[in-house]
Amino acid sequence: MKDASWDDLQLFFHVATGGGLSAAATRTGLSAPTIGRRMLALERVTGRSLFSRGPTGYLLAKDGQELLDRVRLMQDAARAISDWRGEVLTLPIVSTAADSWTSRFVADHLASVWTPKDSFRMCYKTCDATVDFTYREAHIAIRHSRPESGNVAIRRSVKVAHAAYQAAGYDDKNCNWISLGTDTAITPADKWTFEQPDSWITSWTNTPHMLFYLIRGGAGRGVLPCFIGDQERRLVRAGPVIDELTYDMWIVAHDDERQRPEVRIVIDRLAALFADHEVLFAGQKPSA
């Protein structure tokens, strides 16, 4: 039985319940000779005589009846799996958009935002540019500035501070800096390093995550949000908080979408998560 395919077992079901090859051919669209050959092959695989063949059709033999009972159990199990999968696919979706750093923080604290027990699915988008709610690029966006227009609902969140960081044990006499490239830098924090006239930039990259790894790897100093840098034990601050880079975080949702219960739940959870780590975001002290 281990080599009997599920397709052949389903074909056997049609022959057994239809009383012959013609009925099975009508149900499946296969020709009667093809079905007959596959039933012979199934008997060889199982090593059992499944049918008593006669002028009135295919009658089930004893072993055929036992196989039919087992196939029905398999069909019930397959149907239950299909129904279970269908329930998942009908769950509503909540999509969030955040910059690379905030997306990483949310992923590290995912249980505070979503669990498998929730009756909705999540889509997490990393978007360092502005989100366009007109085209529903996301239901919820975490932004660096208050929107000035649009049909949106907004909630002020925490203050986000930045500082320069270097690898623990980094030689303070080394003046190398790391930056995002000018073609990919979007925020003031992205641009800060290459806008300083005395910065000796010896490495640059096109992604925030690579910037983090280069700093941690000892390639030089670089600017990070304090909620990222202060949580990494292999990094230390290379200077005070850079005040001009501090901004207010805003949780923004399309005004129509925020009426959905699952969207409101995620907004509230994100707000609570950020509030719980307010000191970390503000760069007042490293996270315990």
N, C-alpha and C positions, 0 to 999 in steps of 0.2 A: 504493500500500500504506500510505502514511502515515496515511490516513483510515480504514483498516479497524480496527474495534474488536476488542479481545481477546475480548469476548463472542461476536462473530460468528465469529471464528476458531475458538473452542472449539466453537461450534455446527457449523461446517464440519467439524471433526474427527469429530464424532459421525455426521454424514451420510456422510462419506467412509469411515469404518471400519465403519459399520453397513450400508452398502449402499443407503441410501435414507431417505426422510422418515419412514416409519413407525417404523423402528428408532430414529432420532434423537428422535422424539416420545416414545417409551417411555422413553428414557434421561433426557430433559430435562423432561418434563411439558408441553412446548409443543405446540400443535396442528400437524399436518402442513402446513396451508396457511400458517400463520405462518412456519414454518421455510422453506418454499418461497420465500416473498416475501423473506426475509432472505438466502437464497442468491443470488437474482437481484440483490439490492442489492449483495451482496459481489462478484459478477461485474462489476457496473458500476463499483464502486470500484476494483477491481484492473485493470479493462480486459482481463480474460482469461476464456476459456471454461473453467470448472473441471469441468463435468460433461457426460457424454453421457447424455441422458435417454432412457429407453426403457421398454417395458412390464415389464421385469424389475427396474427400479429406477434408481438414480443411479450410473452408472459414472464413475470418475475419468477425465477427459481428461489429456493430457500435462501441461498447466499445473496441473491439479488435483493431480496426483501430486507435482509440484515444491513446490506450496504445502503439501501435507500433510507433506512432509519438513521444511519450515521450521517448521511449527506444532509438530511433534514436538520440534524443538530448543528452541523457545520454552517448551514444557511442561516439558522437562527443566530449563531454567534457572529457571522459576517454582517448580518443586518443590524445587530446591536452595536457593532463597531462603527458601521456607517452612520447610524442614528447619532451615536456619541460624537463622531466627527462633525456631523451636520450641525449639532448644537453649538460646537465651538465656532464654526464658520458663520453662524447667525448672530454671534455676540457683537455688540456695537464696538466701534474703534474710537479711541482718543489719541490724537497725534499731537506730539509736543515738538517744539523747535527751540534749540538753545545753542549758544556758541560752544566751541570745542571743550573749554574748561568746565563750563556748567554741565554739559552733557556727561563729562567724566564723573563729576561729583554726584550727579543723579544716579548714574550707574553704580557707583560705590555705595549708595544708600538706597538701593532700589526697593527694598522691603518697606520703606517709608512711603513709597509712591504707588506701588502695585504689588499684588501677590497673586498666585495662581487661583486663589479662591474668589477673586473679583469677577463679577459678571460682565466684564468688558475686556477688550484687548487693547494693547498699547502699540503705538508706532513712535519710535524715538528718532528724531531727525537732528543731525548736527548741521547748523546753518550759521555761519559767521556773519553773513550779510543780513539785511533787513528782510523780514518775512512779509509776504504780500497776502493779507487776509482776504482781499477781493477774490482771489482764485483759490481760497481755502488751502493754502500751502501747509497750514497746520491749524489745529483747533486752539492750541495754547502756545504762546511764544514767551520766552524769557529774554527780556531786552535790557540794553544798557541805558536807554533813555526813554522818557515819557513820550508816547505817541502824541503828535499835535493834531491829528485828524483821523478820520475813519470811523466806521461803525464798530467800535471796540469798547470793551469793558477793561478797566485797568485796576491794578492793585499794587501799591508801593510795597516793596519788600525790603531787603537789607542793604546796607552800604557795602560796597566791594572795594577793598584796598589792594594795592600792588606794591611790590618791593623788588629789589635786585637780590638774586640768589646765586649761590655757588655751591659746588660740591663740598661736603665736609672734608676737611684736610686740604682744601685747595690753597695753593701758595698765594698769600695776599699780595706778594710783590708782582704777581702775574697780572698784567693789565688787559688781557684778552677779553673781549665781549662777544656774545652770540646774539643774533637778531633774526627776526623774520625778514624775508626779502621785501624790498620796496614794492614789488608787484603783487604781493599777497597781503601786505599789512593793511588792516581795515580800521581798527580801533586806535585811540590815542596810545594805549599801552603797547600795541603792536609796533607803533612808529617811534616810541620814545627813545629807544636805544640809538637808532641811526639819526635821530634829530639832535643828539648831543654832540657838540663840536669836538669834545675831547675823548669820545668813545673810540677805542681801537678794536674794530670789529674784524675778527679773523675767521669767523664761521657764520654762515647764515643758512636758513632752511625755508621751506615753503609751507610747513605745517606746524601748528602749535604743539602737537604731541612730540614731534621730532625735536623742537626747541627744548622741551622738558628733558628729554633723554640726553641731549647734548650737554645741557647744564649739569645734569646728574653725572654724566660720564667724565666731567672735568675739562671740557673743551673751553670753558670760559664762564663769565658771569652773564646773566640774562634776567629779564624782567618777567615775573610770574604773578598771577593773582595770589594773595596770601592764603586763600583757602586751598590752594594747590601746594604751594611751596612749604607752608608750615606743617602740612601733614606728612611730608616726605622726610623720614629720619636721615636720609643720606644727603640732605640739603641744609644749608644754613643761610641766614640772611647776610647779604653783603652790603647792607646799608639800611637806613630807616625807611618807613613807609613813604612812598612818593605821593605827596598830597594831591598834586594836580591830576593824578590818574584815578582818584577815588570817585566812584559814581554810585548812584542809586539804582538798584535792580528793580525792574518792573515786571510783573506777571500780567500778560495781556491775552485777552481772548476775544474772538469775534462775538459781538453782542447777541447774535442769534444762537450761536453754539453754546454759550455759557448757560443757557436754559436747560440743556440736557443734564440729567442727574449725574451721569458718569463724568462729564466735563467739570461740573462743579466739585465733585469729589476730588479729582486730580488737582484742580486749582487749590483747594483747601489743603491738600496733603503737601503740595509743593511749598505753599506759604508756611506751613508748620515746620517742614524740614529746614528751610532756610532760616526761620526764626530760631529754631533750636541751636543753630550754629552761627548765630549773629556775631559773636565775639570773634570766631575764626574768620568770617568773611571780612570783618572790619580790620583784621590784622592786629588786634590788640594783644593777642598772645597765642602761642602755638596751641593746637588742639591737644588735650590730654590723651 
